[in-house]
Amino acid sequence: MNWFITALKKYAVFSGRSRRSEYWYFGLFYLIIYVLLAFVDGIAGTYNEMSSVGLLTGIFALGMLIPSLAVSVRRLHDTDRTGWWLLVALIPLIGAIVLIVFSVQDSGAGTNRFGPNPKATT
C-alpha cells in the first residue's frame, strides 16, 4: 500500500524514475480498488449496462488517469525510454505486450538522462 500512496503523492509528476515495485504495486492496488468499487456499483444499482461502467468505478478511473499515466511514464524513464513509448499501447495486442516487456525490465545502473537510479536513493 505504501507504493500506491507514494505514486499518488507524485500525482502529476512525469519527470524522474519509478522502480518496478512502485509501478506494479500501484497497478495491483488500482485493480483491487476498482474491483471493490465495481462490486459496490453492482449492489447499489449504479452500474450502467449500456455504457458498461458504474458510477463509482467511472469516477475512480477518471480520477486515477493522470497518476496512472505519470507512474507509467516514470517507469519507462527508469528503463531509459521516453514517455512517448506509451503511445505504442494504441497498437492492439502488440502494444500491450511491448509495454509489459518494458515494465518488467530492470532499471539501468546508475544515472540516466531522466535522473538518478531510484534503487540507489533508498
Secondary structure, DSSP 8 states (H G I E B T S, - for coil): -HHHHHHHHTTT--SS---HHHHHHHHHHHHHHHHHHHHHHHHHT-EETTTTEEHHHHHHHHHTHHHHHHHHHHHHHHTT--GGGGGGGGSTTHHHHHHHHHHHS---SS-BTTBS-HHHH-
